[in-house]
Amino acid sequence: MVWLGTFQKQPQDDGVYLLKGFDTTWRQLKEAMDLAAGKTAKMLELPEALTEDEMAAYGLSPFAVKTMTVNRIWKDDKIRKLGFATKYSLTDAVEAEVRDLLSRKRTSENSGIL
């Protein structure tokens, strides 16, 4: 957010900027999360084209299927060409988030909030 807030864009540029800093796939994200959590989550390989009946069997909406079958989650070419550079690696960011989520879970369990 700091990079975008200080970026001097052209007044006529009303483009949309997706900030994240990792050009990654769903599989790479899952593997980073597995590593950070210290366990391997089950992975479901979806066929290329699901019928409505298959989507229902998997419990998936058409939006979920479309989202989860796109190879690249985020594409940051636009902001990188303008000078954006990541500060943390995907592994660092995922590990920090998993630690935060686990800490929140422990806090809520200890306080009786579930």
FENLINUR-V237099 format. One record per backbone hydrogen bond with DSSP energy under -1.0 kcal/mol. CO is the residue of the C=O (numbers start at 1). NH is the residue of the N-H. Records with the same first field share a line. If there is no record, write none. Layout:
BEGIN
CO=NH / NH
END
This chain:
BEGIN
1=5
2=6
7=9
10=13
22=24
24=73
25=29
26=30
27=31
28=32
29=33
30=34
31=35
32=36
33=37
34=38 / 39
51=55
52=56
53=57
54=58
55=60
61=65
62=66
63=67
64=68
65=69
76=80
77=81
79=84
80=83
89=93
90=94
91=95
92=96
93=97
94=98
95=99
96=100
97=101
98=102
99=103
100=104
101=105
102=106
103=107
104=108
105=109
106=110
107=111
108=113
END
